[in-house]
Amino acid sequence: MLETKLMGWALDRIAEAGFTPITVPSMAREQAFLNQGQFPGHVEETYALPNDDLYLAGTAEVALTSLHSGEIIEADKLPVLYAGYSPCFRREAGSAGKDVRGLLRVHQFIKVEQYVICEADDAQSASWHARLLELAESMLQALEIPTR
């Protein structure tokens, strides 16, 4: 119950900041991972579903980036703001100790992500990054979680 309430609270906070909440699929085709930049560098951290030619995503960004794949978004339609909500799956990196021999640890978690498509401009990107950071920090402060 706590996880569900926390995710709903985060989606509400991000939506209040102008982002469109969207639930994305946890599976995607290889091309979506390539387009988003996850592949080829993170293939080993990704669970494959070879019978279906799909992979389990470790981030909502894979699906969110694919929403506008092949599109040219006119400047007057920018920025596009999403609050991606998704289950995520990642292999644990670096678990080779004697305590875990023979085990494959699965990292499965739900998360809410802030996602922005803005003009390809360094100043705008920096401004959006600062705004995303401020929003994330404000949520942690509201929960009284210390940050650095």
N, C-alpha and C positions, 0 to 999 in steps of 0.2 A: 504494500500500500504506500509506503514511504517513497519508493522509487517512482511510482505512478504519479503521486502528488507533486513530487519534485520536478519531474519532466513537464507536467502540465503547467506548473508555476513558471518554469523557465520559458516555455513556449508563450505563455501570456505576457511575460516581461518583454520578450523579444518582439512579439507582435505589437505591443504598445509602442515600441520604438520604430514601427513602420515596416517591419519584415512580414512577409507572407508565410505563415506556417504551412509546411508541406511534408507529408509522410512519403518516404521514398522506398523502393524495393531494396531488399538486402542482397539480391542477386543481379549480376550484370554480365554482359558479354565481354570478351577480351578487348574488343575495340574501345569500349567505354573506359577501361582501365588505361589503355594506351593514350587515348585522347586526354585523359585527366592527368597523366604523368605518373600514375602509380606503377605502371609496367614500362620497361622491363625491370626496373630496380627493386621492386617489392614483390615479385612473383613468389618467392620462397615463404613470405609471410602471409600468403593468401590461400584460402581453401578452395580447391578446384572441385567442380561437379562435372567430371568428364562425360558422363552419359548424356548430359544436357547442354554441353558446351558453354557452361556458365561458371562464374566464380562468386564466392561470398564476399561482399564488400566490407572493408574495415573502416569506411567513412561514408557519410552521406554525399560527400563531394563528388564521388564517382557518378551517381545518378543525377545530381543537381547540374553538373557540367554537361551531361548528356541531354538535358532538357532543351538546350538551345544549340545542340550540335548542328553544324551546317548552316546556322542562321547568321545573318548580319543584323544586329540590333541597332536601330537608328539612335543617334545621340540623344534625341529628345525623349526616348523611352528609357534612358539610363538615369540613375542606377536601377538595377533589378536586385531586390532584396528578398532573400529566402531565410526561413528558419527551418532547416532540415531536421526531421525527426526520424531516426532509424535504428534498427538493431544492427550491430556491427560485430564482425568476427575477425580476429587476428590470431595468428600463431604467436606463441610466446617466443621472443628472441632470447637466445643465450641461456636456455635451461638445459645444461648438459652436466649438471652436478651429480654426484653419486646418489643423492636423495631422490632423484627423479628418473633414474635409468628405467627405460621401458615405458615411461609415461609420455603422453603427448598432452600438454596442457593447452586447453582451448580458452581463449579470451573471447567471451561473448558478453556484450554490454549494450545498453541503450544509451543513445546520446542525442542531444540537441546541438545543432551547429548553426552558427551565423555564416551566411554566404552572400557575397556581393559580386555582381558583375557591374563594373564601372568602366568609364573611359580609360583607354590605355595611356595613362598619364602618371608619371611618378608622383607628382604632388597630390593628385586625387587618390592614388593608391595609399600613400602615406596617411592622408587625412582619414580615409576609411579604416585603415588599420588602427589608427588611434581611437576612432569611434567604437570599433569592435572590442578593442581592449578595455575601453572605459565601460562599455555595457557589461562585459564579462566580470570585470572587477566590481562593478556596482552590485551584481548578483551575489558574488562571494561575500561582499561586505554586508549585504542584507541578511545573509545566512550566518554572519559572524565567523567566517572562515578566514584566517590570516592569509595574506598574500605577500609575495616579494616580487 
